[in-house]
Amino acid sequence: MKVRINWKRAAIALAVLPVAALFVAWLGFFNVGAASGHWKITEWFLHFAMRSAVRTYALPIAPPDGPPPVGVRPAAGHYAAGCAMCHGAPGAPRGATVRAMLPAPPALTAAALADWSDAELFRIVKHGLRFTGMPAWPAQARDDEVWAMVAFLRRLPELAPRDYRSLAYGEAPPDSAGDVANRFEGALAGCARCHGRDGTGGGETVPVIAGQRPAYLAASLAAYAEGRRASGIMQLAAGQADAALFDRLARHYAGQSAPAAPPTDAAPELIERGRAIARRGIPERDVPACLGCHGRPERNPVYPGLDGQRPDYLANQLRLFAAGVRGGTPYSHLMTAFADELTVRERAALAAYFASRPAR
Amino acid sequence: MRARASAAFGLAVPAIATAACSGPQSALDPHGVEAQAVATLFWWMTLAGALIWCAVIGALVYAGRRRRRVFSARAAGRIVLWAGAVTPSVLLLILLGYGLALMPDLRPASALTANDRLHVEVVGEQFWWRVIYHRPDGPPVVSANEVRLPVGTRVAFSLKSADVIHAFWIPQLGGKMDMIPGRTNRFSLQATRAGTFRGPCTEFCGPSHALMAFAAVAMDEEAFAGWLEREAGPAVRTEGPGLDAFLANGCGACHTIRGTPADGTIGPDLTHLGARKTLAAGALPNTEAAIARFVAAPEAVKPGARMPAFGMLPEREIAAIAAYLAGLE
């Protein structure tokens, strides 16, 4: 028999094809079990497609200019909380369960990481990988955090187990966040991994939370937990913690005394410019005086104090406010209203000024 | 249907026409020298226009209905010369002369240079008015959204803008003049009778242009002096839960209340807010409830207003702030 192909038959075949495909899928003969693994050619094709997509989507990504990303410590803490269970860590290799996954998440050895450029790692960390179980960064607005994670990943293979633990867990023992009888102590240990038990730890991008008002700390924890303030690191941490403990955690850190501000190396003119803006604002650009809200001892307790805060943290928050992605407590829109009027230098000046003031 | 429509039109036209003859924003109810001069000019123009219209229509009717004979070429030439060229030219010259003669009084140069008298600086901002009284004998007095001036004295104005072009006009007293960013425009006003008027922004300036107005109050010389003395003074209440909430929430970073730590200069000065005729630059009546409403959601009252919303404050704090501000007379 001779089948002749003409336009009409081709059209019918095209119309029937999706129905047939749906029918085959409904029959359920296609094996989605992981026991047998992929065929070699399927595995090759999937990997080829994934690598190609990452390479192509990484093309427009340019690493940030300027000094190397700060914030490796919180990235390490986040790695321990969110990544290490699949990708392993120095002194804590992947478990058997993880190695049996399809596909198995790679151990992040020097060889595995050398395959990828910084931009490609950024792409994978920020957007995740479909069909592999690799999730996207929880806060898509925080490229700064993703770059910090890339910077941490570059250091990861060289870290000795001890160095990794101290970077990721601070003074707290690695297992304290998990199975501690006292729930509050467990949650506090989770915070302490970056912030320290005294609320002063964490490195340049992590705020000093010691001595902050409890209302502000509790409202910020709630904002992270509910996704109103963007941070992949803090959204994960606050989301894992018990919201009923936020008040107690806030009171704990509010009760700590803030350390004396370290001597600043900022130029005196920069600090002077920051002082002028903090005291008088920039009226011609509708920028109010910072101290009008943040400087008053009897201020609304949800307004954070800024004295003695770390300059990198302050400048980064002003940048996020200016970009309109900061979020936070129900009062955060007061900052968004004018933050984009500040130039990069003015933001740096304000950060330097508040960092130079003794914490109260 | 058509008859009814035209009847409605016949009723509506006089109603609309006469509606503008009085009220707080009518140029036809003048209380100032400039507005009086312009109103007189308007009535003369209207009268002259009406007479000319009647004459033209009369000639038309005469030519079409009464006169059956054709004018001779000479007579027609004379009519064209006298009625078509000479008479209109003379009438226009008279009106032009009258108009020009009014101008020195409308923009008197003498008032603009005098430093020894009251000088009012008005700055248009989206969407309110910063008003600064420069006195010969004392520091400037800062207020907002209300212009007061003494009857019988020529008051110099300097008009500025902080953002876009606005325009200043008090129809019952005089004006108007544009407020242009980067420029200072000067003119003067002299009120002849006391009264309270409305001054609208008369240059489109953004989404709340139609909600940008101020109250203008012409007062007797003595009453004005007393008012300015009080306006120059500090707030009548400088403590209380309302002020505490005002300061704690940072309102003082943008607003000044003299006598308190609130010294912001971005928004309107609120030292004597309770004594003003209107709230939010003419957008709301000046009541406690309206203040609370504006504090909670300025954008809902005035689209595009620069003040952020404070609706997240506990209701009792908003109420305390509103009660405090309403009491600042």
Interface residues (C-beta under 8 A of the other chain):
Chain A: G281 P283 E284 D286 V287 P288 A289 C290 L291 G292 C293 R296 E298 R299 N300 Y303 P330 Y331 H333 L334 A337
Chain B: A162 D244 L247 A248 N249 G250 G252 A253 C254 P261 G264 T265 I266 R306 P308 A309 M312
